[in-house]
Amino acid sequence: MDNLREYFALCWLNNDPLELPRSVGLFKKSLFIYFVVGYLLQANMIDDPFEAFYEISLQIIFMLLFLAVMLYLNKTLYAYIQITTAFIFSANLISIFGVPVMVWLTVSEDMYSYYAFALLLAWYYAIVTYVIKNTLLINVPASLVLTLFYFIATFLAAFAIGQLI
């Protein structure tokens, strides 16, 4: 339970990602939840369940590879489990709020639903920027650019390759 508190604090930008506890169990559970929620969201947006399966699988592979390369180049690969769990845990937390907003967005197309969705995306972007900034010990503009590259390398690349397959 203490591990969860520390990861929750990270989602409020209050914890150093390198000081997070190493928990392979939490990593595996978070990864499983990330896959299931991602699959359900993709299957809701795409009619083909097989396409949703390999798109979320590609997204996870690209995320894990991006983080491994980033940490390897920074010589902080020892923190791979903590940092990857931080990324996945924060995405899961955002998804808890995001799924109802996505349903609201789909059903009503109310303008406030778009604002709420944009706010959740901005929150996730801020968390990822914070984790990258504190992990790599770089300034905010550099971490913002690297976060943008992270989103392009994971989400957009998985979508693009998914469209080609």
Contact map, one row per residue, 1 for C-alpha under 8 A:
111110000000000000000000000000000000000000000000000000000000000000000000000000000000000000000000000000000000000000000000000000000000000000000000000000000000000000000
111111000000000000000000000000000000000000000000000000000000000000000000000000000000000000000000000000000000000000000000000000000000000000000000000000000000000000000
111111100000000000011010000000000000000000000000000000000000000000000000000000000000000000000000000000000000000000000000000000000000000000000000000000000000000000000
111111110000000000000000000000000000000000000000000000000000000000000000000000000000000000000000000000000000000000000000000000000000000000000000000000000000000000000
111111111000000000000000000000000000000000000000000000000000000000000000000000000000000000000000000000000000000000000000000000000000000000000000000000000000000000000
011111111100001000011000000000000000000000000000000000000000000000000000000000000000000000000000000000000000000000000000000000000000000000000000000000000000000000000
001111111110001000010000000000000000000000000000000000000000000000000000000000000000010011000000000000000000000000000000000000000000000000000000000000000000000000000
000111111111000000000000000000000000000000000000000000000000000000000000000000000000000001000000000000000000000000000000000000000000000000000000000000000000000000000
000011111111111000000000000000000000000000000000000000000000000000000000000000000000000000000000000000000000000000000000000000000000000000000000000000000000000000000
000001111111111110000000000000000000000000000000000000000000000000000000000000000000010000000000000000000000000000000000000000100000000000000000000000000000000000000
000000111111110000000000000000000000000000000000000000000000000000000000000000000000000001000000000000000000000000000000000000100000000000000000000000000000000000000
000000011111110000000000000000000000000000000000000000000000000000000000000000000000000000000000000000000000000000000000000000100000000000000000000000000000000000000
000000001111111000000000000000000000000000000000000000000000000000000000000000000000000000000000000000000000000000000000000000100100000000000000000000000000000000000
000000001111111100000000000000000000000000000000000000000000000000000000000000000000000000000000000000000000000000000000000000000000000000000000000000000000000000000
000001101100111110110000000000000000000000000000000000000000000000000000000000000000000000000000000000000000000000000000000000000000000000000000000000000000000000000
000000000100011111110000000000000000000000000000000000000000000000000000000000000000000000000000000000000000000000000000000000000010010000000000000000000000000000000
000000000100001111110000000000000000000000000000000000000000000000000000000000000110010000000000000000000000000000000000000000000010011000000000000000000000000000000
000000000000000111110000000000000000000000000000000000000000000000000000000000100110000000000000000000000000000000000000000000000000011000000000000000000000000000000
000000000000001111111000000000000000000000000000000000000000000000000000000000000000000000000000000000000000000000000000000000000000000000000000000000000000000000000
001001100000001111111100000000000000000000000000000000000000000000000000000000000100000000000000000000000000000000000000000000000000000000000000000000000000000000000
001001000000000000111110000000000000000000000000000000000000000000000000000000000100000000000000000000000000000000000000000000000000000000000000000000000000000000000
000000000000000000011111000000000000000000000000000000000000000000000000000000101100000000000000000000000000000000000000000000000000000000000000000000000000000000000
001000000000000000001111111000000000000000000000000000000000000000000000000000001100000000000000000000000000000000000000000000000000000000000000000000000000000000000
000000000000000000000111111100000000000000000000000000000000000000000000000000001000000000000000000000000000000000000000000000000000000000000000000000000000000000000
000000000000000000000011111110000000000000000000000000000000000000000000000000000000000000000000000000000000000000000000000000000000000000000000000000000000000000000
000000000000000000000011111111000000000000000000000000000000000000000000000000000000100000000000000000000000000000000000000000000000000000000000000000000000000000000
000000000000000000000011111111100000000000000000000000000000000000000000000000001101100100000000000000000000000000000000000000000000000000000000000000000000000000000
000000000000000000000001111111110000000000000000000000000000000000000000000000000000000000000000000000000000000000000000000000000000000000000000000000000000000000000
000000000000000000000000111111111000000000000000000000000000000000000000000000000000000000000000000000000000000000000000000000000000000000000000000000000000000000000
000000000000000000000000011111111100000000000000000000000000000000000000000000000000100110010000000000000000000000000000000000000000000000000000000000000000000000000
000000000000000000000000001111111110000000000000000000000000000000000000000000000000100100000000000000000000000000000000000000000000000000000000000000000000000000000
000000000000000000000000000111111111000000000000000000000000000000000000000000000000000000000000000000000000000000000000000000000000000000000000000000000000000000000
000000000000000000000000000011111111100000000000000000000000000000000000000000000000000000010000000000000000000000000000000000000000000000000000000000000000000000000
000000000000000000000000000001111111110000000000000000000000000000000000000000000000000100110000000000000000000000000000000000000000000000000000000000000000000000000
000000000000000000000000000000111111111000000000000000011001000000000000000000000000000000000000000000000000000000000000000000000000000000000000000000000000000000000
000000000000000000000000000000011111111100000000000000000000000000000000000000000000000000000000000000000000000000000000000000000000000000000000000000000000000000000
000000000000000000000000000000001111111110000000000000000000000000000000000000000000000000010010000000000000000000000000000000000000000000000000000000000000000000000
000000000000000000000000000000000111111111000000000000010000000000000000000000000000000000000000000000000000000000000000000000000000000000000000000000000000000000000
000000000000000000000000000000000011111111100000000110010000000000000000000000000000000000000000000000000000000000000000000000000000000000000000000000000000000000000
000000000000000000000000000000000001111111110000000000000000000000000000000000000000000000000000000000000000000000000000000000000000000000000000000000000000000000000
000000000000000000000000000000000000111111111000000000000000000000000000000000000000000000000000001000000000000000000000000000000000000000000000000000000000000000000
000000000000000000000000000000000000011111111100000110110000000000000000000000000000000000000000000000000000000000000000000000000000000000000000000000000000000000000
000000000000000000000000000000000000001111111111100110000000000000000000000000000000000000000000000000000000000000000000000000000000000000000000000000000000000000000
000000000000000000000000000000000000000111111110000000000000000000000000000000000000000000000000000000000000000000000000000000000000000000000000000000000000000000000
000000000000000000000000000000000000000011111110000000000000000000000000000000000000000000000000000000000000000000000000000000000000000000000000000000000000000000000
000000000000000000000000000000000000000001111111101100000000000000000000000000000000000000000000000000000000000000000000000000000000000000000000000000000000000000000
000000000000000000000000000000000000000000111111100000000000000000000000000000000000000000000000000000000000000000000000000000000000000000000000000000000000000000000
000000000000000000000000000000000000000000100111111100000000000000000000000000000000000000000000000000000000000000000000000000000000000000000000000000000000000000000
000000000000000000000000000000000000000000100111111110000000000000000000000000000000000000000000000000000000000000000000000000000000000000000000000000000000000000000
000000000000000000000000000000000000000000000001111111000000000000000000000000000000000000000000000000000000000000000000000000000000000000000000000000000000000000000
000000000000000000000000000000000000000000000101111111100000000000000000000000000000000000000000000000000000000000000000000000000000000000000000000000000000000001000
000000000000000000000000000000000000001001100101111111110000000000000000000000000000000000000000000000000000000000000000000000000000000000000000000000000000000000000
000000000000000000000000000000000000001001100000111111111000000000000000000000000000000000000000000000000000000000000000000000000000000000000000000000000000000000000
000000000000000000000000000000000000000000000000011111111100000000000000000000000000000000000000000000000000000000000000000000000000000000000000000000000000000001000
000000000000000000000000000000000000000001000000001111111110000000000000000000000000000000000000000000000000000000000000000000000000000000000000000000000000011011000
000000000000000000000000000000000010011001000000000111111111000000000000000000000000000000000000000000000000000000000000000000000000000000000000000000000000010000000
000000000000000000000000000000000010000000000000000011111111100000000000000000000000000000000000000000000000000000000000000000000000000000000000000000000000000000000
000000000000000000000000000000000000000000000000000001111111110000000000000000000000000000000000000000000000000000000000000000000000000000000000000000000100010000000
000000000000000000000000000000000000000000000000000000111111111000000000000000000000000000000000000000000000000000000000000000000000000000000000000000000110110000000
000000000000000000000000000000000010000000000000000000011111111100000000000000000000000000000000000000000000000000000000000000000000000000000000000000000100000000000
000000000000000000000000000000000000000000000000000000001111111110000000000000000000000000000000000000000000000000000000000000000000000000000000000000000000000000000
000000000000000000000000000000000000000000000000000000000111111111000000000000000000000000000000000000000000000000000000000000000000000000000000000000001100010000000
000000000000000000000000000000000000000000000000000000000011111111100000000000000000000000000000000000000000000000000000000000000000000000000000000001001100000000000
000000000000000000000000000000000000000000000000000000000001111111110000000000000001000000000000000000000000000000000000000000000000000000000000000000000000000000000
000000000000000000000000000000000000000000000000000000000000111111111000000000000000000000000000000000000000000000000000000000000000000000000000000000000000000000000
000000000000000000000000000000000000000000000000000000000000011111111100000000000000000000000000000000000000000000000000000000000000000000000000000001001100000000000
000000000000000000000000000000000000000000000000000000000000001111111110000000010011000000000000000000000000000000000000000000000000000000000000000000000000000000000
000000000000000000000000000000000000000000000000000000000000000111111111000010010000000000000000000000000000000000000000000000000000000000000000000000000000000000000
000000000000000000000000000000000000000000000000000000000000000011111111100000000000000000000000000000000000000000000000000000000000000000000000000000000000000000000
000000000000000000000000000000000000000000000000000000000000000001111111110000000000000000000000000000000000000000000000000000000000000000000000000000000000000000000
000000000000000000000000000000000000000000000000000000000000000000111111111110110000000000000000000000000000000000000000000000000000000100000000000000000000000000000
000000000000000000000000000000000000000000000000000000000000000000011111111110000000000000000000000000000000000000000000000000000000000000000000000000000000000000000
000000000000000000000000000000000000000000000000000000000000000000001111111100000000000000000000000000000000000000000000000000000000000000000000000000000000000000000
000000000000000000000000000000000000000000000000000000000000000000000111111110000000000000000000000000000000000000000000000000000000000100000000000000000000000000000
000000000000000000000000000000000000000000000000000000000000000000000011111111000000000000000000000000000000000000000000000000000000000000000000000000000000000000000
000000000000000000000000000000000000000000000000000000000000000000000011111111110000000000000000000000000000000000000000000000000000000000000000000000000000000000000
000000000000000000000000000000000000000000000000000000000000000000010011011111110000000000000000000000000000000000000000000000000000000000000000000000000000000000000
000000000000000000000000000000000000000000000000000000000000000000000000001111111000000000000000000000000000000000000000000000000000000000000000000000000000000000000
000000000000000001000100000000000000000000000000000000000000000000000010000111111110000000000000000000000000000000000000000000000000000000000000000000000000000000000
000000000000000000000000000000000000000000000000000000000000000000110010000111111111000000000000000000000000000000000000000000000000000000000000000000000000000000000
000000000000000000000111001000000000000000000000000000000000000000000000000001111111100000000000000000000000000000000000000000000000000000000000000000000000000000000
000000000000000011011110001000000000000000000000000000000000000000000000000000111111110000000000000000000000000000000000000000000000000000000000000000000000000000000
000000000000000011000000000000000000000000000000000000000000000000100000000000111111111000000000000000000000000000000000000000000010001000000000000000000000000000000
000000000000000000000000001000000000000000000000000000000000000100100000000000011111111100000000000000000000000000000000000000000000000000000000000000000000000000000
000000000000000000000000011001100000000000000000000000000000000000000000000000001111111110000000000000000000000000000000000000000000000000000000000000000000000000000
000000100100000010000000000000000000000000000000000000000000000000000000000000000111111111000000000000000000000000000000000000000010000000000000000000000000000000000
000000000000000000000000000000000000000000000000000000000000000000000000000000000011111111100000000000000000000000000000000000010010000000000000000000000000000000000
000000000000000000000000001001100100000000000000000000000000000000000000000000000001111111110000000000000000000000000000000000000000000000000000000000000000000000000
000000100000000000000000000001000000000000000000000000000000000000000000000000000000111111111000000000000000000000000000000000000000000000000000000000000000000000000
000000110010000000000000000000000000000000000000000000000000000000000000000000000000011111111100000000000000000000000000000100100000000000000000000000000000000000000
000000000000000000000000000000000100000000000000000000000000000000000000000000000000001111111110000000000000000000000000000100000000000000000000000000000000000000000
000000000000000000000000000001001100100000000000000000000000000000000000000000000000000111111111000000000000000000000000000000000000000000000000000000000000000000000
000000000000000000000000000000000000000000000000000000000000000000000000000000000000000011111111100000000000000000000000000000000000000000000000000000000000000000000
000000000000000000000000000000000000000000000000000000000000000000000000000000000000000001111111110000000000000000000001001100000000000000000000000000000000000000000
000000000000000000000000000000000000100000000000000000000000000000000000000000000000000000111111111000000000000000000000000000000000000000000000000000000000000000000
000000000000000000000000000000000000000000000000000000000000000000000000000000000000000000011111111100000000000000000000000000000000000000000000000000000000000000000
000000000000000000000000000000000000000000000000000000000000000000000000000000000000000000001111111110000000000000000001000000000000000000000000000000000000000000000
000000000000000000000000000000000000000000000000000000000000000000000000000000000000000000000111111111000000000000001001000000000000000000000000000000000000000000000
000000000000000000000000000000000000000010000000000000000000000000000000000000000000000000000011111111100000000000000000000000000000000000000000000000000000000000000
000000000000000000000000000000000000000000000000000000000000000000000000000000000000000000000001111111110000000000000000000000000000000000000000000000000000000000000
000000000000000000000000000000000000000000000000000000000000000000000000000000000000000000000000111111111000000010011000000000000000000000000000000000000000000000000
000000000000000000000000000000000000000000000000000000000000000000000000000000000000000000000000011111111100000010001000000000000000000000000000000000000000000000000
000000000000000000000000000000000000000000000000000000000000000000000000000000000000000000000000001111111110000000000000000000000000000000000000000000000000000000000
000000000000000000000000000000000000000000000000000000000000000000000000000000000000000000000000000111111111110010000000000000000000000000000000000000000000000000000
000000000000000000000000000000000000000000000000000000000000000000000000000000000000000000000000000011111111110011000000000000000000000000000000000000000000000000000
000000000000000000000000000000000000000000000000000000000000000000000000000000000000000000000000000001111111100000000000000000000000000000000000000000000000000000000
000000000000000000000000000000000000000000000000000000000000000000000000000000000000000000000000000000111111100000000000000000000000000000000000000000000000000000000
000000000000000000000000000000000000000000000000000000000000000000000000000000000000000000000000000000011111110000000000000000000000000000000000000000000000000000000
000000000000000000000000000000000000000000000000000000000000000000000000000000000000000000000000000000011111111011000000000000000000000000000000000000000000000000000
000000000000000000000000000000000000000000000000000000000000000000000000000000000000000000000000000000011001111111000000000000000000000000000000000000000000000000000
000000000000000000000000000000000000000000000000000000000000000000000000000000000000000000000000000000000000111111100000000000000000000000000000000000000000000000000
000000000000000000000000000000000000000000000000000000000000000000000000000000000000000000000000000000000000011111110000000000000000000000000000000000000000000000000
000000000000000000000000000000000000000000000000000000000000000000000000000000000000000000000000000011011000111111111000000000000000000000000000000000000000000000000
000000000000000000000000000000000000000000000000000000000000000000000000000000000000000000000000000000001000111111111100000000000000000000000000000000000000000000000
000000000000000000000000000000000000000000000000000000000000000000000000000000000000000000000000000000000000001111111110000000000000000000000000000000000000000000000
000000000000000000000000000000000000000000000000000000000000000000000000000000000000000000000000000010000000000111111111000000000000000000000000000000000000000000000
000000000000000000000000000000000000000000000000000000000000000000000000000000000000000000000000010011000000000011111111100000000000000000000000000000000000000000000
000000000000000000000000000000000000000000000000000000000000000000000000000000000000000000000000000000000000000001111111110000000000000000000000000000000000000000000
000000000000000000000000000000000000000000000000000000000000000000000000000000000000000000000000000000000000000000111111111000000000000000000000000000000000000000000
000000000000000000000000000000000000000000000000000000000000000000000000000000000000000000000100110000000000000000011111111100000000000000000000000000000000000000000
000000000000000000000000000000000000000000000000000000000000000000000000000000000000000000000000000000000000000000001111111110000000000000000000000000000000000000000
000000000000000000000000000000000000000000000000000000000000000000000000000000000000000000000000000000000000000000000111111111000000000000000000000000000000000000000
000000000000000000000000000000000000000000000000000000000000000000000000000000000000000000000100000000000000000000000011111111100000000000000000000000000000000000000
000000000000000000000000000000000000000000000000000000000000000000000000000000000000000001100100000000000000000000000001111111110000000000000000000000000000000000000
000000000000000000000000000000000000000000000000000000000000000000000000000000000000000000000000000000000000000000000000111111111000000000000000001000000000000000000
000000000000000000000000000000000000000000000000000000000000000000000000000000000000000000000000000000000000000000000000011111111100000000000000000000000000000000000
000000000111100000000000000000000000000000000000000000000000000000000000000000000000000001000000000000000000000000000000001111111110000000000000000000000000000000000
000000000000000000000000000000000000000000000000000000000000000000000000000000000000001000000000000000000000000000000000000111111111000000000000001000000000000000000
000000000000000000000000000000000000000000000000000000000000000000000000000000000000000000000000000000000000000000000000000011111111100000010011011000000000000000000
000000000000100000000000000000000000000000000000000000000000000000000000000000000000000000000000000000000000000000000000000001111111110000000010000000000000000000000
000000000000000110000000000000000000000000000000000000000000000000000000000000000010011000000000000000000000000000000000000000111111111000000000000000000000000000000
000000000000000000000000000000000000000000000000000000000000000000000000000000000000000000000000000000000000000000000000000000011111111111000010011000000000000000000
000000000000000000000000000000000000000000000000000000000000000000000000000000000000000000000000000000000000000000000000000000001111111111110110000000000000000000000
000000000000000111000000000000000000000000000000000000000000000000000000000000000000000000000000000000000000000000000000000000000111111111000000000000000000000000000
000000000000000011000000000000000000000000000000000000000000000000000000000000000010000000000000000000000000000000000000000000000011111110000000000000000000000000000
000000000000000000000000000000000000000000000000000000000000000000000010010000000000000000000000000000000000000000000000000000000001111111000000000000000000000000000
000000000000000000000000000000000000000000000000000000000000000000000000000000000000000000000000000000000000000000000000000000000001111111100000000000000000000000000
000000000000000000000000000000000000000000000000000000000000000000000000000000000000000000000000000000000000000000000000000000000001110111110110000000000000000000000
000000000000000000000000000000000000000000000000000000000000000000000000000000000000000000000000000000000000000000000000000000000000100011111110000000000000000000000
000000000000000000000000000000000000000000000000000000000000000000000000000000000000000000000000000000000000000000000000000000001000100001111111000000000000000000000
000000000000000000000000000000000000000000000000000000000000000000000000000000000000000000000000000000000000000000000000000000000000000000111111100000000000000000000
000000000000000000000000000000000000000000000000000000000000000000000000000000000000000000000000000000000000000000000000000000000000100001111111110000000000000000000
000000000000000000000000000000000000000000000000000000000000000000000000000000000000000000000000000000000000000000000000000000001101100001111111111000000000000000000
000000000000000000000000000000000000000000000000000000000000000000000000000000000000000000000000000000000000000000000000000000001000000000011111111100000000000000000
000000000000000000000000000000000000000000000000000000000000000000000000000000000000000000000000000000000000000000000000000000000000000000001111111110000000000000000
000000000000000000000000000000000000000000000000000000000000000000000000000000000000000000000000000000000000000000000000000000001001000000000111111111000000000000000
000000000000000000000000000000000000000000000000000000000000000000000000000000000000000000000000000000000000000000000000000010011001000000000011111111100000000000000
000000000000000000000000000000000000000000000000000000000000000000000000000000000000000000000000000000000000000000000000000000000000000000000001111111110000000000000
000000000000000000000000000000000000000000000000000000000000000000000000000000000000000000000000000000000000000000000000000000000000000000000000111111111000000000000
000000000000000000000000000000000000000000000000000000000000001001000000000000000000000000000000000000000000000000000000000000000000000000000000011111111100000000000
000000000000000000000000000000000000000000000000000000000000000000000000000000000000000000000000000000000000000000000000000000000000000000000000001111111111000000000
000000000000000000000000000000000000000000000000000000000000000000000000000000000000000000000000000000000000000000000000000000000000000000000000000111111111100000000
000000000000000000000000000000000000000000000000000000000000011001000000000000000000000000000000000000000000000000000000000000000000000000000000000011111111110000000
000000000000000000000000000000000000000000000000000000000111011001000000000000000000000000000000000000000000000000000000000000000000000000000000000001111111110000000
000000000000000000000000000000000000000000000000000000000010000000000000000000000000000000000000000000000000000000000000000000000000000000000000000000111111111000000
000000000000000000000000000000000000000000000000000000000000000000000000000000000000000000000000000000000000000000000000000000000000000000000000000000111111111100000
000000000000000000000000000000000000000000000000000000000010000000000000000000000000000000000000000000000000000000000000000000000000000000000000000000011111111110000
000000000000000000000000000000000000000000000000000000110110010000000000000000000000000000000000000000000000000000000000000000000000000000000000000000001111111111000
000000000000000000000000000000000000000000000000000000100000000000000000000000000000000000000000000000000000000000000000000000000000000000000000000000000011111111100
000000000000000000000000000000000000000000000000000000000000000000000000000000000000000000000000000000000000000000000000000000000000000000000000000000000001111111110
000000000000000000000000000000000000000000000000000000100000000000000000000000000000000000000000000000000000000000000000000000000000000000000000000000000000111111111
000000000000000000000000000000000000000000000000001001100000000000000000000000000000000000000000000000000000000000000000000000000000000000000000000000000000011111111
000000000000000000000000000000000000000000000000000000000000000000000000000000000000000000000000000000000000000000000000000000000000000000000000000000000000001111111
000000000000000000000000000000000000000000000000000000000000000000000000000000000000000000000000000000000000000000000000000000000000000000000000000000000000000111111
000000000000000000000000000000000000000000000000000000000000000000000000000000000000000000000000000000000000000000000000000000000000000000000000000000000000000011111
